[in-house]
């Protein structure tokens, strides 16, 4: 049974980018979920700066590998705070976007990189984008076994997924398929 979810929440838009790090941990009796927020400003600023540099490199460079490597480093930072006491930890990246940033990579390359690092992607759109952007992000999130939602539904859906994983015997993949 999964007993924690390492979660990186990041926003992407043409104007700005940002990151937050959290870990959700379920108690053994299945009745409580603890949220650890990692508020190391220097670390978060460094990752946010690097994310911005990757985004500024588009569309002239292929970004899927450096982008997923950055996420992997951030996950390793979260996981290192646990001192190796977890039996099972899943990785969830939550992308909040207005759809203005389109990755210069194809969806299959991004999917391979997310899977290489064991990252499940949930995409939250803050507005309804153009049809091709909608399809790109929906297909990308589903190909990583994650979910795709509008901002209005995000808190409810992500809350349900977290609860299903930490208090029941669901994996992130199974939980996203049930919402």
Secondary structure by P-SEA (a helix, b strand, c coil): cccccbbbbbbbccccccbbbbbbbbcccccbbbbbbbcaaaaaaaaaaaaaaaaaaccccccaaaaaaaaaaaaaaaaaaacccccbbbbbbbbbccccccccccaaaaaaaaaaabbbbbbbbcccccaaaaaaaaaaaaaaccccccccaaaaaaaaaaaaaacccccaaaaaaac
